[in-house]
């Protein structure tokens, strides 16, 4: 079975959600994705997480070890290739640079506020992983601020 490493930065940080969607996944570790920022794109009140390159910024991520069946399930959930595309990204995991992939939003959807349920799903993932929830709150605030709404 050929496994891949997948970077989660949004609702797939939530271990319960991932256990339901992809029961054979295993967390390979937590990392900081350097040179990217977290933001939210889509319709107001239902925007979803995305990442974009930005010097000096970092996004906390979980790196998952996934099977081909897990990847197919994630492709469906993430709306690949219409809503999200797959991008290869390197991240330091336990001091070693590893090749992973992440889903990054296609097109130029507007910045907006996520819904409460979606936000809380991500927040639970942040809390379980021990990530700084201020990074998540700042991403929401910046997305709303930059949207001009």
N, C-alpha and C positions, 0 to 999 in steps of 0.2 A: 504494500500500500504506500503510494507516494504522497508524503505530507508536504504542505507549504506553510509558510509563516504569514499570518494576516494581522495587520495593524487595525485595532478598533479604537475610535476616539469619540464615538457618539453612543447611541443606545446599546450597541454591542459591547460596551464596557460592562453592562449588566449581566452578571454571571447566570442568574436565573433565566433570563431571556435567552441567552446563548445555549443553555442546557436544553431548553425546549426546542429551539430551532435547529441546533446542531449538536446532538447528544454525544458525538464522539470527539468533540473539540477538547483541547486541554490548554490551559494557560501556560505559555512558555515563559512569561515574565512581564514585568512592568518596565516602562522606559519613558524617556522624554524625547519627543520628536522635535529636534532642534531646527530652527529656520522656518517654522510654520506657525500659523495662528489658527485658532478655532473660531468659527463663525456659524451663523444660521441663515439659511436661504430658503425661500419659498413664499408661500402665502402667509399673510399676517395671522398669527395665532396658531399656525400649523407648520412653521418652518422646521427644517431638519438640519442636522449638523453637517458641516463641511470643513475642510481645511484649505488654507491657501498659503503659498510661500510668503514669508516676511522675515527679513533679517532681524535678529535679536529677540525673536519670540520663540516660545516652546509650547508644545501641547502634550499633556500626559496621555499615554496610550497603554493598552494591554496588547501584548503580542500573543496571538493564539496559534497553536499548531492545529491545522485543519486537514481533513481528508478531501479527496475529490467530491464525495457526496456532500460534505459540509459546504464546500465551495459552491456547488450547484444550489443548495438551499439559500446561501447568502446572496448569490446572484439574483435569485427570484425576489428575496426580501428587499434588496437594495435597488431593484429596478434596473439592473445591468442589462444592456448597455445604454438605455435611454436616459435614466435619471443620473446614474453614476457610471463612470468608467473605472477601469482598474489601472493603477499606476504603481510601478516598482519604486520602492523607497528603501533606503538603508537606514538602520537605526542601531544604536549601541544597546546590546542586551547583555547584561552581566559583564560589561567591559569589552565585549566582542562585537564588531560591526557585522550585522546580519542583513541579508536581502529578504525583504518582505513585500507584500503588496497592500495597498489601501484603496478603498473606493473614494474617488473624488468626483464631485458633482460636475455634470456636463453643462454646457451653455453658460449663460450669465444671468442666473435667476436673482431676483432682488433679495437684499438682506431684510430679515424680518424676525419677529418674535416667535419662538417655539410654543407649542401648546403645553399646558400644565402637566398632563400625563407623560408626554414625551420627555419634558425637562426633568421630571421626578425620576423617570427610568434611568436617565443619564446620571443624575445626582446620586442615586443609589449605587450605581457603578463606581462613581468617584469615591463615595464613602467606603465601600467594601475594599477598594484597591488602596485606600489611604492617600488618595490624591487631594490636592488643595482645591476645595470647592470654589474659592475665590476666582480661580481661572475660569471656571464654568460661568459664574455670575458675570464676570467681566466680559466674556464672549457674548453673552445675551445682551448686556447693556450696550456694548459697542455695535452689535448688529442692529439694534433698535435705533441707536443714535445716528449711525451712518445711513440708515434707511430714510431718515428724514420724516418719519411718521411719529 
